Amino acid sequence: MANRISVKITKVAHLRGHKDAIYNFVIDKAERKVYTVGADGYLVCWDLNGDLNGKLLLQTDEALYSIWKGEDIIKVGSRSGNIYSLDLIENKLIEKKQVHQGGVFFIEGELSGGEDGYLIDNGERISLSTESLRCILNCSSSTYIGSSNASIFELDENGNLAKELKGHTNSVFALECLDETTIVSGGRDAYIRAWDLTINKEVFAVPAHTYQIKSLSFNGQFLLSSSMDKTIKIWNPELNLLKVIDFQRNESHTNCINKVEWVDENMFVSCSDDRTLILWQMEINS
């Protein structure tokens, strides 16, 4: 069936404004706004319904690695372990607090993880690994944490360590939920691995990219992956490859693609070390 699907990709917009690599972003899907952070220390808002000119919300003197958005607050995590909290109503910085030793790689509400191997849960320090915690995923009633020790830690609804999934050979940088019993992961070993949560085992693995996988995003029908190999790939839920997006064919990014994420069922966004953000449109012909 995968061979009969024709995927057409259109580059809608190529957004510039950051002065250095864009490491991460978060999408407000209701307001159709994208908030980006990067090596230049900038937090920038891009209105997909507006003129697509970036609006600078915060400027720091250090690289920003991670970002999370609540209803009227944004938190960004820095290279040195700081978390900056910005009030979006007042448009002002309300807190700067060091919570980690080294980079903050993810923020999810009151949860954060980073280079020091600690998960911070509402101020409580939980030691999960001697190596970095790289990514987080909420799926069903559990939370999953990808680590540089090649493991995926499962925390139950009370925040206690329930299981440790092992299969990757190096750092786990990306996690995504396909359904309530299946998650997929990607990392430095360049494989996408599928995990059956009913038996807590890896059930499928595909050598997906040439270099490390940086992110994964699923819209209910199609899985996106991005990589240091400068490509975005589109997969069906069975992990059959449907499309490769690169510079030669699509005038895509010219450097590592740090993140890709669906905006809706047809549109997605990517960011890169090349300092740009790209908005993409997908059309499917069966």
C-alpha positions as a LaTeX table, in Angstrom:
\begin{tabular}{lrrr}
\hline
Residue & $x$ (\AA) & $y$ (\AA) & $z$ (\AA) \\
\hline
Met1 & 0.00 & 0.00 & 0.00 \\
Ala2 & 2.85 & 2.37 & 0.82 \\
Asn3 & 4.12 & 2.15 & $-2.74$ \\
Arg4 & 0.80 & 3.46 & $-4.10$ \\
Ile5 & 0.91 & 6.63 & $-2.02$ \\
Ser6 & 2.27 & 9.71 & $-3.74$ \\
Val7 & 3.50 & 12.44 & $-1.40$ \\
Lys8 & 3.85 & 15.99 & $-2.69$ \\
Ile9 & 5.80 & 18.50 & $-0.59$ \\
Thr10 & 5.63 & 22.27 & $-1.01$ \\
Lys11 & 7.86 & 24.74 & 0.80 \\
Val12 & 5.44 & 27.43 & 1.99 \\
Ala13 & 7.89 & 29.79 & 3.70 \\
His14 & 11.57 & 30.00 & 4.62 \\
Leu15 & 11.91 & 32.16 & 7.74 \\
Arg16 & 15.08 & 33.98 & 8.75 \\
Gly17 & 15.95 & 36.16 & 11.71 \\
His18 & 17.98 & 34.14 & 14.19 \\
Lys19 & 21.70 & 34.95 & 14.27 \\
Asp20 & 22.81 & 31.40 & 15.00 \\
Ala21 & 21.53 & 27.81 & 15.03 \\
Ile22 & 17.86 & 27.25 & 15.94 \\
Tyr23 & 17.81 & 24.37 & 18.40 \\
Asn24 & 14.17 & 24.00 & 19.36 \\
Phe25 & 10.65 & 25.32 & 19.04 \\
Val26 & 7.14 & 24.86 & 20.38 \\
Ile27 & 3.90 & 25.31 & 18.42 \\
Asp28 & 0.72 & 26.92 & 19.75 \\
Lys29 & $-1.58$ & 25.04 & 17.39 \\
Ala30 & $-4.70$ & 26.96 & 18.41 \\
Glu31 & $-3.15$ & 30.36 & 17.70 \\
Arg32 & $-0.88$ & 28.98 & 14.95 \\
Lys33 & 2.23 & 30.54 & 16.41 \\
Val34 & 5.72 & 29.04 & 16.55 \\
Tyr35 & 8.17 & 30.00 & 19.32 \\
Thr36 & 11.85 & 29.32 & 18.58 \\
Val37 & 15.05 & 29.30 & 20.64 \\
Gly38 & 18.68 & 28.86 & 19.66 \\
Ala39 & 22.38 & 29.42 & 20.05 \\
Asp40 & 21.97 & 33.20 & 19.80 \\
Gly41 & 20.03 & 33.28 & 23.08 \\
Tyr42 & 16.89 & 34.60 & 21.37 \\
Leu43 & 13.28 & 33.60 & 21.97 \\
Val44 & 11.31 & 34.53 & 18.84 \\
Cys45 & 7.59 & 34.26 & 18.00 \\
Trp46 & 6.44 & 33.60 & 14.41 \\
Asp47 & 2.75 & 34.12 & 13.59 \\
Leu48 & 1.75 & 31.65 & 10.86 \\
Asn49 & $-1.46$ & 33.62 & 10.26 \\
Gly50 & 0.39 & 36.92 & 10.08 \\
Asp51 & 3.24 & 38.41 & 8.08 \\
Leu52 & 5.68 & 35.66 & 9.17 \\
Asn53 & 8.15 & 38.23 & 10.47 \\
Gly54 & 9.67 & 37.03 & 13.73 \\
Lys55 & 9.01 & 38.99 & 16.92 \\
Leu56 & 11.80 & 38.97 & 19.51 \\
Leu57 & 10.34 & 38.19 & 22.95 \\
Leu58 & 13.49 & 37.58 & 24.99 \\
Gln59 & 17.22 & 38.01 & 24.51 \\
Thr60 & 19.69 & 36.27 & 26.82 \\
Asp61 & 23.47 & 36.08 & 26.84 \\
Glu62 & 23.60 & 32.28 & 26.54 \\
Ala63 & 22.41 & 29.55 & 24.19 \\
Leu64 & 18.85 & 28.31 & 24.72 \\
Tyr65 & 18.24 & 24.57 & 24.23 \\
Ser66 & 14.68 & 23.86 & 25.32 \\
Ile67 & 11.23 & 25.44 & 25.41 \\
Trp68 & 7.76 & 24.80 & 26.84 \\
Lys69 & 4.58 & 26.85 & 26.56 \\
Gly70 & 1.70 & 26.97 & 29.00 \\
Glu71 & $-1.47$ & 29.02 & 28.64 \\
Asp72 & 0.15 & 32.40 & 29.25 \\
Ile73 & 3.74 & 31.52 & 30.13 \\
Ile74 & 6.80 & 30.29 & 28.26 \\
Lys75 & 9.78 & 28.60 & 29.88 \\
Val76 & 13.12 & 28.25 & 28.11 \\
Gly77 & 16.14 & 26.26 & 29.27 \\
Ser78 & 19.73 & 27.35 & 28.78 \\
Arg79 & 23.21 & 25.93 & 28.29 \\
Ser80 & 24.22 & 26.73 & 31.88 \\
Gly81 & 21.18 & 25.17 & 33.57 \\
Asn82 & 18.97 & 28.25 & 33.88 \\
Ile83 & 15.24 & 28.23 & 33.21 \\
Tyr84 & 13.81 & 31.59 & 32.15 \\
Ser85 & 10.05 & 32.13 & 32.62 \\
Leu86 & 8.31 & 34.73 & 30.46 \\
Asp87 & 4.81 & 36.11 & 31.10 \\
Leu88 & 3.14 & 36.32 & 27.69 \\
Ile89 & 0.37 & 38.63 & 28.91 \\
Glu90 & 2.75 & 41.23 & 30.32 \\
Asn91 & 5.48 & 40.23 & 27.85 \\
Lys92 & 8.15 & 40.33 & 30.52 \\
Leu93 & 10.64 & 38.02 & 32.22 \\
Ile94 & 9.26 & 36.95 & 35.60 \\
Glu95 & 11.91 & 34.46 & 36.73 \\
Lys96 & 15.42 & 33.25 & 36.00 \\
Lys97 & 16.43 & 30.25 & 38.07 \\
Gln98 & 19.28 & 27.78 & 37.84 \\
Val99 & 17.83 & 24.29 & 38.22 \\
His100 & 20.42 & 22.07 & 36.49 \\
Gln101 & 24.18 & 21.77 & 36.29 \\
Gly102 & 24.82 & 22.06 & 32.56 \\
Gly103 & 22.33 & 22.28 & 29.72 \\
Val104 & 18.55 & 21.99 & 30.13 \\
Phe105 & 17.44 & 19.67 & 27.32 \\
Phe106 & 13.70 & 19.54 & 27.96 \\
Ile107 & 10.98 & 21.30 & 29.94 \\
Glu108 & 7.45 & 19.97 & 30.41 \\
Gly109 & 5.50 & 22.11 & 32.86 \\
Glu110 & 7.18 & 21.65 & 36.25 \\
Leu111 & 9.36 & 18.84 & 34.88 \\
Ser112 & 12.81 & 19.42 & 33.39 \\
Gly113 & 15.80 & 17.29 & 32.50 \\
Gly114 & 19.30 & 17.93 & 31.34 \\
Glu115 & 22.99 & 17.34 & 31.17 \\
Asp116 & 23.34 & 16.47 & 34.86 \\
Gly117 & 21.14 & 13.35 & 34.57 \\
Tyr118 & 18.56 & 14.71 & 37.00 \\
Leu119 & 14.84 & 14.99 & 36.44 \\
Ile120 & 13.53 & 18.01 & 38.34 \\
Asp121 & 9.87 & 17.52 & 39.32 \\
Asn122 & 8.41 & 20.66 & 40.90 \\
Gly123 & 11.70 & 21.30 & 42.68 \\
Glu124 & 12.39 & 17.68 & 43.65 \\
Arg125 & 15.63 & 16.29 & 42.22 \\
Ile126 & 15.34 & 12.72 & 40.92 \\
Ser127 & 18.54 & 11.00 & 39.80 \\
Leu128 & 17.70 & 8.85 & 36.76 \\
Ser129 & 21.05 & 8.52 & 35.02 \\
Thr130 & 24.74 & 9.31 & 35.28 \\
Glu131 & 24.41 & 10.71 & 31.75 \\
Ser132 & 22.24 & 13.40 & 30.17 \\
Leu133 & 18.45 & 13.25 & 29.98 \\
Arg134 & 17.60 & 14.29 & 26.43 \\
Cys135 & 13.86 & 14.10 & 25.72 \\
Ile136 & 10.45 & 13.53 & 27.28 \\
Leu137 & 7.15 & 12.01 & 26.11 \\
Asn138 & 3.78 & 11.66 & 27.81 \\
Cys139 & 1.88 & 8.65 & 26.45 \\
Ser140 & $-1.16$ & 7.00 & 28.04 \\
Ser141 & $-0.67$ & 7.36 & 31.80 \\
Ser142 & 3.12 & 7.16 & 31.74 \\
Thr143 & 6.03 & 9.51 & 31.11 \\
Tyr144 & 9.03 & 8.39 & 29.07 \\
Ile145 & 12.51 & 9.91 & 29.30 \\
Gly146 & 15.25 & 9.32 & 26.72 \\
Ser147 & 18.80 & 9.32 & 28.03 \\
Ser148 & 22.36 & 9.48 & 26.74 \\
Asn149 & 22.98 & 6.13 & 28.45 \\
Ala150 & 20.91 & 4.62 & 25.57 \\
Ser151 & 17.94 & 3.81 & 27.82 \\
Ile152 & 14.32 & 4.97 & 27.84 \\
Phe153 & 13.01 & 5.36 & 31.38 \\
Glu154 & 9.30 & 4.88 & 32.04 \\
Leu155 & 7.80 & 6.76 & 34.98 \\
Asp156 & 4.36 & 5.87 & 36.29 \\
Glu157 & 1.61 & 8.42 & 36.99 \\
Asn158 & 3.12 & 9.04 & 40.44 \\
Gly159 & 6.53 & 9.84 & 38.97 \\
Asn160 & 8.16 & 6.62 & 40.13 \\
Leu161 & 10.54 & 4.68 & 37.89 \\
Ala162 & 8.54 & 1.76 & 36.51 \\
Lys163 & 10.66 & 0.30 & 33.72 \\
Glu164 & 13.79 & 0.83 & 31.65 \\
Leu165 & 13.59 & 0.09 & 27.93 \\
Lys166 & 16.88 & $-0.91$ & 26.31 \\
Gly167 & 17.61 & $-1.28$ & 22.61 \\
His168 & 19.45 & 1.78 & 21.36 \\
Thr169 & 23.23 & 1.66 & 21.28 \\
Asn170 & 23.73 & 5.33 & 22.14 \\
Ser171 & 21.89 & 8.52 & 23.16 \\
Val172 & 18.09 & 8.67 & 22.74 \\
Phe173 & 17.18 & 12.12 & 21.39 \\
Ala174 & 13.56 & 11.68 & 20.27 \\
Leu175 & 10.37 & 9.97 & 21.45 \\
Glu176 & 6.88 & 9.89 & 19.96 \\
Cys177 & 3.60 & 8.09 & 20.64 \\
Leu178 & 1.92 & 6.23 & 17.75 \\
Asp179 & $-0.98$ & 4.88 & 19.83 \\
Glu180 & $-1.69$ & 3.98 & 23.45 \\
Thr181 & 0.43 & 0.82 & 23.23 \\
Thr182 & 3.22 & 1.88 & 20.84 \\
Ile183 & 5.98 & 4.45 & 21.05 \\
Val184 & 8.86 & 5.10 & 18.67 \\
Ser185 & 12.30 & 6.42 & 19.49 \\
Gly186 & 15.33 & 7.77 & 17.65 \\
Gly187 & 18.83 & 8.80 & 18.53 \\
Arg188 & 22.52 & 8.81 & 17.85 \\
Asp189 & 22.49 & 5.29 & 16.37 \\
Ala190 & 20.28 & 6.65 & 13.51 \\
Tyr191 & 17.62 & 3.94 & 14.01 \\
Ile192 & 13.92 & 4.44 & 14.57 \\
Arg193 & 12.83 & 1.78 & 17.04 \\
Ala194 & 9.22 & 0.81 & 17.80 \\
Trp195 & 8.26 & $-0.40$ & 21.29 \\
Asp196 & 5.21 & $-2.45$ & 22.30 \\
Leu197 & 4.24 & $-1.12$ & 25.73 \\
Thr198 & 2.14 & $-4.20$ & 26.53 \\
Ile199 & 5.30 & $-6.33$ & 26.62 \\
Asn200 & 7.82 & $-3.48$ & 27.13 \\
Lys201 & 10.03 & $-4.63$ & 24.30 \\
Glu202 & 11.38 & $-3.36$ & 21.01 \\
Val203 & 9.37 & $-4.97$ & 18.22 \\
Phe204 & 10.79 & $-3.27$ & 15.13 \\
Ala205 & 13.79 & $-1.20$ & 14.11 \\
Val206 & 14.71 & 0.53 & 10.87 \\
Pro207 & 18.04 & 2.20 & 9.93 \\
Ala208 & 16.31 & 5.47 & 9.19 \\
His209 & 19.05 & 8.05 & 8.62 \\
Thr210 & 22.75 & 8.34 & 7.82 \\
Tyr211 & 23.50 & 10.27 & 11.00 \\
Gln212 & 21.77 & 10.78 & 14.34 \\
Ile213 & 18.02 & 11.34 & 14.53 \\
Lys214 & 17.11 & 14.61 & 16.23 \\
Ser215 & 13.30 & 14.54 & 16.38 \\
Leu216 & 10.10 & 12.61 & 15.64 \\
Ser217 & 6.52 & 13.84 & 15.16 \\
Phe218 & 3.30 & 11.90 & 14.41 \\
Asn219 & 0.01 & 13.41 & 13.25 \\
Gly220 & $-2.12$ & 10.28 & 13.50 \\
Gln221 & $-1.29$ & 9.13 & 9.96 \\
Phe222 & 2.31 & 9.98 & 9.14 \\
Leu223 & 5.55 & 10.06 & 11.13 \\
Leu224 & 8.19 & 12.73 & 10.50 \\
Ser225 & 11.86 & 12.30 & 11.39 \\
Ser226 & 14.68 & 14.84 & 11.18 \\
Ser227 & 18.40 & 14.25 & 11.30 \\
Met228 & 21.93 & 15.55 & 11.39 \\
Asp229 & 22.15 & 14.18 & 7.82 \\
Lys230 & 20.17 & 17.31 & 6.74 \\
Thr231 & 17.06 & 15.37 & 5.71 \\
Ile232 & 13.45 & 15.10 & 6.81 \\
Lys233 & 11.76 & 11.76 & 6.15 \\
Ile234 & 8.08 & 10.85 & 6.10 \\
Trp235 & 6.98 & 7.36 & 7.20 \\
Asn236 & 3.73 & 5.49 & 7.57 \\
Pro237 & 2.91 & 3.93 & 10.98 \\
Glu238 & 4.46 & 0.64 & 9.82 \\
Leu239 & 7.73 & 2.55 & 9.27 \\
Asn240 & 7.72 & 2.26 & 5.50 \\
Leu241 & 9.53 & 5.24 & 3.98 \\
Leu242 & 7.27 & 7.46 & 1.88 \\
Lys243 & 9.32 & 10.60 & 1.20 \\
Val244 & 12.76 & 12.15 & 1.63 \\
Ile245 & 13.04 & 15.93 & 1.88 \\
Asp246 & 16.48 & 17.46 & 1.29 \\
Phe247 & 18.20 & 20.50 & $-0.19$ \\
Gln248 & 18.75 & 19.04 & $-3.64$ \\
Arg249 & 15.11 & 18.13 & $-4.22$ \\
Asn250 & 13.22 & 20.60 & $-2.05$ \\
Glu251 & 15.60 & 23.50 & $-1.23$ \\
Ser252 & 15.45 & 22.35 & 2.37 \\
His253 & 17.97 & 23.02 & 5.12 \\
Thr254 & 21.73 & 23.10 & 4.56 \\
Asn255 & 22.73 & 21.84 & 8.01 \\
Cys256 & 21.56 & 19.60 & 10.85 \\
Ile257 & 17.75 & 19.65 & 11.22 \\
Asn258 & 17.21 & 19.85 & 14.96 \\
Lys259 & 13.44 & 19.52 & 15.02 \\
Val260 & 10.42 & 18.84 & 12.83 \\
Glu261 & 6.82 & 18.91 & 14.06 \\
Trp262 & 3.32 & 18.80 & 12.61 \\
Val263 & 1.24 & 21.98 & 12.86 \\
Asp264 & $-1.87$ & 20.13 & 11.67 \\
Glu265 & $-2.61$ & 17.09 & 9.51 \\
Asn266 & $-1.07$ & 18.66 & 6.38 \\
Met267 & 1.45 & 21.29 & 7.51 \\
Phe268 & 4.70 & 20.95 & 9.45 \\
Val269 & 7.64 & 23.09 & 10.59 \\
Ser270 & 11.38 & 22.38 & 10.75 \\
Cys271 & 14.37 & 24.22 & 12.25 \\
Ser272 & 18.07 & 23.86 & 11.68 \\
Asp273 & 21.63 & 24.77 & 12.54 \\
Asp274 & 21.47 & 26.81 & 9.31 \\
Arg275 & 19.61 & 29.48 & 11.39 \\
Thr276 & 16.30 & 29.12 & 9.53 \\
Leu277 & 12.77 & 27.85 & 10.06 \\
Ile278 & 10.82 & 26.28 & 7.17 \\
Leu279 & 7.06 & 25.85 & 6.87 \\
Trp280 & 6.01 & 22.86 & 4.73 \\
Gln281 & 2.75 & 21.67 & 3.15 \\
Met282 & 2.07 & 18.00 & 2.36 \\
Glu283 & $-0.43$ & 16.61 & $-0.13$ \\
Ile284 & $-1.27$ & 12.91 & $-0.45$ \\
Asn285 & $-2.51$ & 11.19 & $-3.60$ \\
Ser286 & $-3.41$ & 7.52 & $-3.16$ \\
\hline
\end{tabular}
